[in-house]
Amino acid sequence: MNNHNPHNHTEPRQDETPAVEIRDVRKSYCIGEMEVPVLHGIDLAIRRGEFLASMGPSGSGKSTLANLIGCRDHPTEGEIRVLGNVVNKLSNDELAHLRGEIGFVFQTFDLASGMSAFQNVELPAMVCQKHGCNPEKRAKELLELVGLSDHMHHKPTQLSGG
């Protein structure tokens, strides 16, 4: 999972600054006295508006990578920048605020089964309502963005898990 090419490196222009940038990230977990490496020198850049799908066999580090990008965990080594913020250096309060600025979908998710896709997406927008956000309009925009606008009135059980 290392896409870094040291012979083809150019700094992004200001308008091309990645929303997420990962530099030489390594993550290990301690199980008892044993250290178990999970991620080994990951380099990755995700630009605004891009989608990332992480695929691989069980135990390959997909969830660990998602937790790092989502500011839910810290790397053992390396640097992660999300929206220009060095995640490794943020306080818990700053991390909580940053999590409100980003979004990603977990492999396993909890949706209200009695609500439509639209209602499930609209609910967090209603709770946040930051910056004068119109929850109904935002929910429609987000469903359009991920290609679900034609299915907005379907219940979660009527949608593919993929």
Z-matrix of the N, CA and C atoms (Angstrom, degrees):
N
C 1 1.456
C 2 1.517 1 111.64
N 3 1.309 2 119.22 1 32.78
C 4 1.443 3 121.87 2 -178.26
C 5 1.519 4 108.87 3 -110.62
N 6 1.329 5 117.61 4 113.07
C 7 1.454 6 120.16 5 -177.78
C 8 1.520 7 112.30 6 -106.39
N 9 1.315 8 118.12 7 16.31
C 10 1.461 9 123.06 8 -177.11
C 11 1.518 10 110.12 9 -79.82
N 12 1.324 11 117.19 10 128.74
C 13 1.450 12 122.66 11 175.72
C 14 1.519 13 107.22 12 -122.98
N 15 1.349 14 117.98 13 104.18
C 16 1.464 15 120.21 14 -174.78
C 17 1.521 16 113.01 15 -65.98
N 18 1.329 17 118.86 16 -16.74
C 19 1.463 18 121.64 17 -178.43
C 20 1.519 19 112.59 18 -90.38
N 21 1.300 20 117.83 19 -5.08
C 22 1.455 21 121.67 20 -177.66
C 23 1.523 22 109.87 21 -132.20
N 24 1.328 23 117.46 22 48.32
C 25 1.466 24 120.67 23 -174.86
C 26 1.517 25 109.76 24 -107.04
N 27 1.323 26 115.86 25 122.59
C 28 1.449 27 121.10 26 171.92
C 29 1.508 28 107.17 27 -129.97
N 30 1.299 29 116.44 28 143.01
C 31 1.454 30 120.80 29 177.93
C 32 1.522 31 108.49 30 -70.98
N 33 1.338 32 117.56 31 137.19
C 34 1.461 33 119.03 32 178.97
C 35 1.513 34 111.33 33 -68.91
N 36 1.351 35 115.91 34 147.30
C 37 1.459 36 119.32 35 172.97
C 38 1.519 37 107.40 36 -67.93
N 39 1.308 38 116.42 37 163.09
C 40 1.470 39 121.22 38 -176.74
C 41 1.525 40 111.93 39 -52.84
N 42 1.358 41 117.76 40 -42.84
C 43 1.457 42 120.68 41 -177.32
C 44 1.529 43 112.61 42 -76.27
N 45 1.337 44 117.07 43 -7.56
C 46 1.455 45 121.41 44 179.27
C 47 1.527 46 112.13 45 -109.08
N 48 1.314 47 116.98 46 11.37
C 49 1.456 48 120.10 47 -179.01
C 50 1.522 49 109.47 48 -59.39
N 51 1.332 50 117.10 49 127.94
C 52 1.463 51 119.31 50 -179.03
C 53 1.529 52 112.48 51 -62.30
N 54 1.328 53 115.72 52 146.62
C 55 1.462 54 120.95 53 173.70
C 56 1.518 55 108.80 54 -70.44
N 57 1.341 56 115.70 55 -35.62
C 58 1.467 57 122.14 56 177.25
C 59 1.516 58 107.43 57 -131.36
N 60 1.322 59 115.70 58 130.16
C 61 1.461 60 120.54 59 176.92
C 62 1.518 61 108.76 60 -133.80
N 63 1.312 62 115.14 61 127.86
C 64 1.461 63 121.94 62 -178.18
C 65 1.517 64 107.44 63 -120.57
N 66 1.333 65 115.71 64 126.36
C 67 1.468 66 120.46 65 -177.55
C 68 1.523 67 110.39 66 -124.49
N 69 1.316 68 115.01 67 116.34
C 70 1.470 69 124.16 68 175.80
C 71 1.537 70 111.94 69 46.18
N 72 1.327 71 116.04 70 47.93
C 73 1.459 72 120.97 71 -177.71
C 74 1.522 73 111.02 72 -81.88
N 75 1.302 74 113.53 73 133.91
C 76 1.460 75 122.36 74 175.31
C 77 1.522 76 107.12 75 -128.47
N 78 1.311 77 115.86 76 142.86
C 79 1.456 78 120.31 77 178.18
C 80 1.514 79 108.88 78 -138.60
N 81 1.332 80 114.70 79 129.18
C 82 1.454 81 122.10 80 176.82
C 83 1.511 82 108.21 81 -129.79
N 84 1.320 83 115.41 82 152.89
C 85 1.459 84 121.67 83 174.94
C 86 1.516 85 107.94 84 -120.87
N 87 1.312 86 115.89 85 147.33
C 88 1.456 87 120.49 86 176.02
C 89 1.517 88 108.90 87 -98.89
N 90 1.294 89 115.08 88 126.50
C 91 1.463 90 122.06 89 175.23
C 92 1.528 91 105.43 90 -117.73
N 93 1.330 92 114.06 91 103.01
C 94 1.461 93 118.60 92 -171.95
C 95 1.514 94 108.06 93 65.83
N 96 1.318 95 116.55 94 -124.61
C 97 1.466 96 120.79 95 178.22
C 98 1.521 97 112.25 96 -98.33
N 99 1.326 98 116.55 97 1.86
C 100 1.458 99 120.71 98 -177.94
C 101 1.528 100 110.74 99 -97.41
N 102 1.334 101 116.91 100 132.74
C 103 1.455 102 122.24 101 176.14
C 104 1.519 103 108.78 102 -94.99
N 105 1.340 104 115.94 103 126.63
C 106 1.460 105 121.51 104 -177.67
C 107 1.531 106 108.80 105 -112.61
N 108 1.342 107 117.71 106 109.13
C 109 1.462 108 119.81 107 177.69
C 110 1.530 109 110.65 108 -73.10
N 111 1.349 110 115.66 109 136.02
C 112 1.466 111 120.66 110 -178.88
C 113 1.525 112 110.79 111 -115.12
N 114 1.327 113 116.92 112 -47.89
C 115 1.460 114 121.51 113 177.80
C 116 1.517 115 108.68 114 -114.56
N 117 1.326 116 116.05 115 139.75
C 118 1.460 117 121.69 116 -172.65
C 119 1.527 118 110.46 117 -127.21
N 120 1.319 119 118.71 118 91.72
C 121 1.464 120 121.96 119 173.47
C 122 1.518 121 114.55 120 65.53
N 123 1.312 122 117.89 121 54.71
C 124 1.467 123 122.16 122 -179.15
C 125 1.519 124 110.48 123 -82.50
N 126 1.324 125 116.48 124 132.39
C 127 1.455 126 124.79 125 172.07
C 128 1.517 127 106.84 126 -123.66
N 129 1.330 128 116.31 127 129.84
C 130 1.454 129 119.66 128 -174.54
C 131 1.519 130 109.09 129 -160.33
N 132 1.330 131 116.28 130 143.16
C 133 1.464 132 121.30 131 173.67
C 134 1.519 133 107.77 132 -132.66
N 135 1.323 134 115.57 133 132.36
C 136 1.456 135 121.72 134 178.12
C 137 1.526 136 106.60 135 -122.14
N 138 1.305 137 116.51 136 120.42
C 139 1.457 138 121.67 137 -178.48
C 140 1.537 139 110.19 138 -84.84
N 141 1.303 140 116.29 139 157.66
C 142 1.468 141 120.94 140 177.09
C 143 1.528 142 108.93 141 -56.10
N 144 1.334 143 115.35 142 135.06
C 145 1.455 144 121.03 143 178.73
C 146 1.513 145 114.40 144 86.79
N 147 1.325 146 118.16 145 -10.25
C 148 1.461 147 120.75 146 178.04
C 149 1.527 148 109.80 147 -84.02
N 150 1.316 149 115.56 148 152.79
C 151 1.449 150 122.11 149 174.61
C 152 1.512 151 107.74 150 -112.56
N 153 1.320 152 116.54 151 146.02
C 154 1.451 153 121.61 152 179.03
C 155 1.515 154 108.56 153 -124.04
N 156 1.312 155 115.50 154 130.21
C 157 1.461 156 120.94 155 172.99
C 158 1.520 157 106.31 156 -116.80
N 159 1.293 158 116.15 157 125.71
C 160 1.458 159 121.45 158 179.71
C 161 1.528 160 107.77 159 -105.09
N 162 1.325 161 116.16 160 120.19
C 163 1.460 162 120.64 161 -177.17
C 164 1.525 163 109.56 162 -125.53
N 165 1.307 164 115.47 163 148.73
C 166 1.444 165 121.00 164 177.70
C 167 1.509 166 110.36 165 165.63
N 168 1.309 167 116.21 166 172.47
C 169 1.466 168 119.14 167 -178.80
C 170 1.530 169 111.79 168 -69.22
N 171 1.311 170 114.84 169 162.20
C 172 1.456 171 121.15 170 177.21
C 173 1.525 172 109.62 171 -54.85
N 174 1.317 173 115.79 172 133.60
C 175 1.463 174 120.38 173 178.58
C 176 1.514 175 114.48 174 87.08
N 177 1.330 176 118.18 175 6.22
C 178 1.465 177 120.35 176 -177.23
C 179 1.525 178 113.83 177 -86.09
N 180 1.345 179 117.86 178 -4.59
C 181 1.456 180 120.29 179 175.47
C 182 1.514 181 115.03 180 104.74
N 183 1.326 182 119.10 181 10.00
C 184 1.469 183 121.87 182 -178.51
C 185 1.529 184 111.80 183 -60.99
N 186 1.314 185 116.98 184 -49.56
C 187 1.471 186 120.11 185 -179.10
C 188 1.519 187 111.08 186 -67.42
N 189 1.316 188 116.65 187 -36.91
C 190 1.464 189 120.40 188 177.48
C 191 1.518 190 110.02 189 -61.56
N 192 1.329 191 117.16 190 -45.59
C 193 1.460 192 121.18 191 178.17
C 194 1.529 193 110.82 192 -61.76
N 195 1.335 194 117.58 193 -43.64
C 196 1.469 195 120.95 194 178.67
C 197 1.526 196 111.00 195 -61.82
N 198 1.320 197 116.93 196 -40.92
C 199 1.471 198 120.14 197 178.62
C 200 1.520 199 111.90 198 -65.50
N 201 1.321 200 117.88 199 -34.53
C 202 1.464 201 121.01 200 176.99
C 203 1.526 202 110.57 201 -69.68
N 204 1.327 203 117.26 202 -45.71
C 205 1.466 204 121.12 203 179.64
C 206 1.527 205 110.36 204 -64.41
N 207 1.325 206 116.84 205 -36.73
C 208 1.456 207 121.35 206 -179.12
C 209 1.511 208 114.44 207 -82.62
N 210 1.329 209 117.06 208 8.79
C 211 1.470 210 122.65 209 177.35
C 212 1.532 211 112.03 210 62.35
N 213 1.316 212 117.03 211 30.32
C 214 1.460 213 121.62 212 178.95
C 215 1.527 214 111.21 213 -99.80
N 216 1.330 215 117.11 214 -6.62
C 217 1.458 216 122.12 215 -179.66
C 218 1.521 217 107.78 216 -154.34
N 219 1.323 218 116.66 217 163.99
C 220 1.460 219 122.35 218 179.16
C 221 1.525 220 109.73 219 -112.89
N 222 1.324 221 117.26 220 146.86
C 223 1.462 222 118.85 221 176.32
C 224 1.528 223 110.57 222 -72.28
N 225 1.309 224 115.44 223 155.79
C 226 1.464 225 120.79 224 174.00
C 227 1.524 226 109.10 225 -72.49
N 228 1.335 227 115.66 226 -40.03
C 229 1.468 228 122.49 227 177.08
C 230 1.518 229 108.39 228 -143.40
N 231 1.329 230 115.83 229 160.09
C 232 1.452 231 121.15 230 177.49
C 233 1.515 232 111.75 231 96.00
N 234 1.328 233 114.89 232 -175.14
C 235 1.461 234 120.22 233 -175.54
C 236 1.523 235 110.43 234 -132.39
N 237 1.329 236 115.08 235 139.25
C 238 1.459 237 122.12 236 174.97
C 239 1.520 238 107.88 237 -124.14
N 240 1.336 239 115.08 238 128.02
C 241 1.465 240 121.61 239 175.60
C 242 1.525 241 107.59 240 -115.93
N 243 1.311 242 115.54 241 129.20
C 244 1.459 243 121.50 242 175.90
C 245 1.522 244 106.96 243 -125.40
N 246 1.328 245 115.33 244 120.11
C 247 1.462 246 122.05 245 -177.90
C 248 1.528 247 110.92 246 51.69
N 249 1.338 248 115.78 247 39.79
C 250 1.456 249 122.32 248 177.18
C 251 1.517 250 115.50 249 84.04
N 252 1.325 251 117.80 250 -5.18
C 253 1.463 252 121.94 251 -179.09
C 254 1.525 253 110.60 252 -95.89
N 255 1.328 254 116.74 253 130.64
C 256 1.462 255 120.74 254 174.57
C 257 1.528 256 106.72 255 -77.20
N 258 1.327 257 115.76 256 103.84
C 259 1.462 258 122.86 257 -173.52
C 260 1.525 259 111.47 258 -56.78
N 261 1.323 260 116.59 259 -39.83
C 262 1.467 261 121.63 260 -176.99
C 263 1.531 262 112.31 261 -58.31
N 264 1.335 263 117.33 262 -23.30
C 265 1.463 264 121.11 263 -173.37
C 266 1.526 265 113.93 264 -104.62
N 267 1.338 266 117.80 265 2.75
C 268 1.469 267 120.10 266 -175.98
C 269 1.519 268 112.16 267 -87.59
N 270 1.314 269 115.14 268 148.01
C 271 1.461 270 121.04 269 174.82
C 272 1.527 271 108.50 270 -74.31
N 273 1.331 272 117.22 271 168.89
C 274 1.464 273 121.18 272 177.87
C 275 1.526 274 111.47 273 -60.37
N 276 1.326 275 117.88 274 -39.43
C 277 1.464 276 121.37 275 178.13
C 278 1.527 277 111.15 276 -65.13
N 279 1.337 278 116.22 277 -42.23
C 280 1.461 279 120.07 278 178.90
C 281 1.533 280 110.67 279 -66.32
N 282 1.334 281 116.82 280 -38.25
C 283 1.470 282 120.45 281 177.01
C 284 1.527 283 110.93 282 -64.01
N 285 1.319 284 117.08 283 -41.64
C 286 1.461 285 121.04 284 179.31
C 287 1.530 286 109.98 285 -61.54
N 288 1.320 287 117.10 286 -42.35
C 289 1.469 288 120.76 287 177.72
C 290 1.529 289 110.49 288 -63.68
N 291 1.340 290 117.36 289 -44.17
C 292 1.462 291 121.68 290 -178.68
C 293 1.523 292 111.19 291 -63.73
N 294 1.329 293 117.30 292 -38.39
C 295 1.470 294 120.31 293 177.89
C 296 1.521 295 111.59 294 -58.89
N 297 1.337 296 116.75 295 -30.77
C 298 1.458 297 121.12 296 177.77
C 299 1.516 298 113.26 297 -71.70
N 300 1.333 299 117.01 298 -15.17
C 301 1.460 300 122.05 299 -178.87
C 302 1.524 301 112.90 300 -93.91
N 303 1.335 302 117.17 301 -12.75
C 304 1.458 303 120.75 302 -176.69
C 305 1.519 304 109.51 303 -122.04
N 306 1.295 305 116.78 304 169.45
C 307 1.460 306 120.13 305 178.01
C 308 1.509 307 110.70 306 -153.91
N 309 1.293 308 115.47 307 145.69
C 310 1.453 309 120.83 308 172.18
C 311 1.511 310 107.91 309 -154.98
N 312 1.314 311 115.26 310 159.82
C 313 1.453 312 121.44 311 -176.05
C 314 1.515 313 108.49 312 -106.76
N 315 1.317 314 116.37 313 125.49
C 316 1.457 315 121.23 314 178.45
C 317 1.519 316 110.75 315 -76.18
N 318 1.314 317 115.89 316 156.72
C 319 1.459 318 121.09 317 176.81
C 320 1.527 319 109.86 318 -59.77
N 321 1.307 320 115.93 319 -43.35
C 322 1.462 321 119.80 320 174.06
C 323 1.519 322 105.92 321 -107.58
N 324 1.295 323 117.09 322 131.10
C 325 1.449 324 120.30 323 -175.66
C 326 1.516 325 108.90 324 -136.35
N 327 1.287 326 114.83 325 158.68
C 328 1.458 327 120.60 326 179.02
C 329 1.517 328 108.68 327 -115.79
N 330 1.311 329 114.44 328 110.62
C 331 1.451 330 120.38 329 175.89
C 332 1.515 331 108.25 330 -112.99
N 333 1.305 332 115.91 331 150.16
C 334 1.457 333 120.17 332 176.29
C 335 1.522 334 107.47 333 -72.81
N 336 1.321 335 116.86 334 111.51
C 337 1.464 336 121.38 335 -172.95
C 338 1.523 337 113.23 336 -64.56
N 339 1.316 338 118.20 337 -26.23
C 340 1.460 339 121.35 338 179.79
C 341 1.512 340 113.81 339 -84.30
N 342 1.325 341 116.75 340 -2.75
C 343 1.464 342 120.97 341 -178.51
C 344 1.521 343 109.81 342 -108.56
N 345 1.326 344 116.69 343 153.62
C 346 1.467 345 121.52 344 177.04
C 347 1.530 346 109.67 345 -73.31
N 348 1.339 347 115.33 346 169.10
C 349 1.464 348 120.29 347 175.26
C 350 1.529 349 109.36 348 -57.36
N 351 1.326 350 116.51 349 -43.13
C 352 1.460 351 120.99 350 178.69
C 353 1.528 352 111.52 351 -58.74
N 354 1.325 353 116.92 352 -47.46
C 355 1.464 354 120.69 353 -178.74
C 356 1.525 355 111.33 354 -64.65
N 357 1.335 356 117.73 355 -37.16
C 358 1.460 357 121.24 356 178.21
C 359 1.524 358 111.33 357 -65.43
N 360 1.323 359 117.14 358 -35.97
C 361 1.466 360 120.82 359 179.22
C 362 1.525 361 110.70 360 -79.16
N 363 1.317 362 116.50 361 -35.05
C 364 1.460 363 120.62 362 -178.38
C 365 1.535 364 112.09 363 -69.60
N 366 1.318 365 117.23 364 -32.65
C 367 1.465 366 121.60 365 -174.88
C 368 1.533 367 113.63 366 -54.88
N 369 1.352 368 119.91 367 -52.43
C 370 1.477 369 118.02 368 179.20
C 371 1.525 370 112.65 369 -62.35
N 372 1.334 371 116.99 370 -34.27
C 373 1.467 372 119.66 371 178.32
C 374 1.525 373 110.64 372 -65.74
N 375 1.335 374 116.67 373 -34.68
C 376 1.469 375 120.08 374 177.98
C 377 1.523 376 110.50 375 -68.22
N 378 1.317 377 116.47 376 -36.87
C 379 1.462 378 121.06 377 -179.51
C 380 1.524 379 109.85 378 -68.73
N 381 1.334 380 116.86 379 -45.04
C 382 1.466 381 120.68 380 -177.07
C 383 1.521 382 112.46 381 -75.15
N 384 1.311 383 117.86 382 -55.28
C 385 1.459 384 125.17 383 -176.19
C 386 1.519 385 112.66 384 37.90
N 387 1.338 386 115.03 385 47.49
C 388 1.456 387 118.40 386 179.50
C 389 1.522 388 110.70 387 -87.79
N 390 1.279 389 116.30 388 155.51
C 391 1.465 390 123.63 389 176.87
C 392 1.528 391 111.80 390 54.79
N 393 1.320 392 117.38 391 34.87
C 394 1.456 393 120.42 392 177.85
C 395 1.513 394 113.85 393 65.90
N 396 1.305 395 116.75 394 26.50
C 397 1.461 396 122.48 395 -178.07
C 398 1.523 397 110.75 396 -63.36
N 399 1.322 398 116.33 397 136.29
C 400 1.452 399 122.73 398 173.76
C 401 1.529 400 106.65 399 -92.71
N 402 1.346 401 119.05 400 106.64
C 403 1.466 402 121.76 401 -174.39
C 404 1.528 403 114.15 402 -55.37
N 405 1.321 404 117.61 403 -41.02
C 406 1.475 405 120.23 404 -179.02
C 407 1.529 406 110.76 405 -65.53
N 408 1.327 407 116.10 406 -46.05
C 409 1.467 408 120.67 407 179.44
C 410 1.522 409 110.75 408 -64.11
N 411 1.339 410 116.70 409 -43.34
C 412 1.471 411 120.68 410 -179.01
C 413 1.523 412 111.19 411 -64.39
N 414 1.328 413 117.44 412 -41.15
C 415 1.467 414 120.92 413 179.10
C 416 1.525 415 110.01 414 -61.64
N 417 1.327 416 117.33 415 -42.58
C 418 1.468 417 120.83 416 178.82
C 419 1.529 418 110.84 417 -64.25
N 420 1.341 419 116.85 418 -41.08
C 421 1.468 420 121.10 419 178.51
C 422 1.521 421 110.67 420 -61.38
N 423 1.335 422 116.09 421 -44.75
C 424 1.463 423 120.07 422 -177.30
C 425 1.530 424 111.80 423 -68.02
N 426 1.321 425 117.29 424 -39.86
C 427 1.466 426 120.34 425 177.63
C 428 1.529 427 110.30 426 -65.10
N 429 1.316 428 116.93 427 -38.52
C 430 1.469 429 121.22 428 176.11
C 431 1.527 430 109.91 429 -63.21
N 432 1.310 431 116.11 430 -43.81
C 433 1.460 432 122.10 431 -177.84
C 434 1.523 433 112.27 432 -57.79
N 435 1.319 434 117.40 433 -37.86
C 436 1.469 435 120.45 434 -177.98
C 437 1.529 436 112.41 435 -100.20
N 438 1.333 437 116.75 436 11.13
C 439 1.455 438 120.53 437 174.51
C 440 1.515 439 115.06 438 76.95
N 441 1.321 440 117.98 439 25.93
C 442 1.462 441 120.73 440 -179.10
C 443 1.527 442 113.70 441 -114.04
N 444 1.327 443 117.50 442 12.03
C 445 1.463 444 118.53 443 -176.81
C 446 1.531 445 111.94 444 -62.67
N 447 1.321 446 117.96 445 -30.64
C 448 1.464 447 120.46 446 178.11
C 449 1.528 448 112.54 447 -74.39
N 450 1.323 449 117.04 448 -10.77
C 451 1.466 450 121.61 449 -176.82
C 452 1.530 451 112.31 450 -117.51
N 453 1.327 452 116.72 451 16.92
C 454 1.464 453 119.97 452 -172.53
C 455 1.528 454 113.79 453 -62.15
N 456 1.320 455 118.31 454 -22.89
C 457 1.460 456 120.01 455 -178.44
C 458 1.527 457 112.44 456 -96.69
N 459 1.338 458 116.81 457 2.23
C 460 1.462 459 120.63 458 177.84
C 461 1.524 460 110.50 459 -79.66
N 462 1.304 461 115.70 460 148.30
C 463 1.464 462 122.02 461 174.05
C 464 1.535 463 107.73 462 -79.70
N 465 1.341 464 117.97 463 157.64
C 466 1.468 465 121.03 464 -179.96
C 467 1.524 466 113.35 465 -52.43
N 468 1.321 467 118.52 466 -37.17
C 469 1.478 468 120.24 467 -179.11
C 470 1.521 469 111.94 468 -69.86
N 471 1.323 470 117.34 469 -13.93
C 472 1.458 471 120.94 470 178.71
C 473 1.534 472 112.21 471 -93.03
N 474 1.322 473 116.82 472 0.18
C 475 1.463 474 122.11 473 -178.71
C 476 1.519 475 109.96 474 -110.07
N 477 1.305 476 116.18 475 151.57
C 478 1.461 477 121.73 476 177.16
C 479 1.524 478 109.56 477 -68.36
N 480 1.319 479 117.26 478 141.24
C 481 1.465 480 121.32 479 176.34
C 482 1.507 481 112.40 480 -71.44
N 483 1.330 482 117.56 481 -18.58
C 484 1.472 483 121.28 482 -179.22
C 485 1.487 484 112.20 483 -79.78
